[in-house]
């Protein structure tokens, strides 16, 4: 289990999130959603969502995609190798 704070990238007044913080946040939210859906598929309990729940799920997925995009913006870029001259 991660030791990251919940919603580490979007805490008001908090520290600026790092690349690692944002990727972990996105991963953990998506893993939680995956576990919930897999649990409902493996049991006799149906997963029914009304319009508000579907909109909420859409917002969660949009949040995860934005976190991932933000993380990519923070990723260290590789420097192109220069040709060696003799």
C-alpha positions in Angstrom: 0.0 0.0 0.0 1.2 3.5 -0.8 2.0 6.0 1.8 0.8 8.9 -0.4 -1.9 11.2 0.9 -5.3 11.0 -0.8 -5.5 13.4 -3.7 -1.9 14.4 -3.2 -1.8 16.5 -6.3 -4.8 18.7 -5.6 -4.6 19.6 -1.9 -5.2 23.4 -1.4 -2.3 25.0 0.3 -0.2 21.9 0.0 3.2 21.3 -1.6 3.5 21.0 -5.3 3.0 17.4 -6.4 5.8 15.5 -8.0 5.7 13.2 -11.0 5.7 10.2 -8.7 2.9 11.6 -6.5 0.6 12.2 -9.5 1.2 8.8 -11.1 0.6 7.0 -7.7 -2.6 9.0 -7.2 -4.0 8.1 -10.6 -3.0 4.5 -10.3 -4.6 4.1 -6.8 -7.9 5.7 -7.8 -8.1 3.5 -11.0 -7.1 0.4 -9.0 -9.8 1.1 -6.5 -12.4 1.5 -9.2 -11.2 -1.7 -10.9 -11.5 -3.7 -7.6 -15.0 -2.4 -7.0 -16.2 -3.3 -10.5 -14.5 -6.8 -10.4 -16.0 -7.4 -6.9 -19.5 -6.7 -8.2 -19.0 -8.9 -11.3 -17.9 -11.8 -9.1 -20.9 -11.6 -6.7 -24.6 -11.8 -6.8 -24.8 -8.0 -6.2 -25.5 -6.0 -9.3 -23.7 -2.7 -9.8 -26.5 -0.3 -10.8 -25.8 3.4 -11.3 -28.2 6.2 -11.7 -27.4 9.3 -13.8 -25.7 11.0 -11.0 -23.5 8.0 -10.2 -22.5 7.7 -13.9 -21.7 11.4 -14.0 -19.6 11.0 -10.8 -17.7 8.1 -12.3 -17.1 10.2 -15.4 -15.7 13.0 -13.2 -13.4 10.5 -11.4 -12.1 9.2 -14.7 -11.6 12.7 -16.0 -9.7 13.5 -12.8 -7.4 10.5 -13.3 -6.7 11.4 -16.9 -5.9 15.0 -15.9 -3.5 13.7 -13.2 -1.8 11.5 -15.7 -1.4 14.4 -18.1 0.0 16.6 -15.4 2.4 13.9 -14.4 3.6 13.6 -18.0 4.3 17.3 -18.0 6.5 16.9 -14.9 8.4 13.8 -16.3 12.1 14.3 -16.7 12.8 14.5 -20.4 15.7 12.6 -21.9 18.4 14.7 -23.3 19.3 13.8 -26.9 22.8 12.3 -27.2 25.3 14.4 -29.1 27.5 12.8 -31.7 31.0 12.3 -30.5 33.7 14.0 -32.6 37.2 12.7 -32.8 
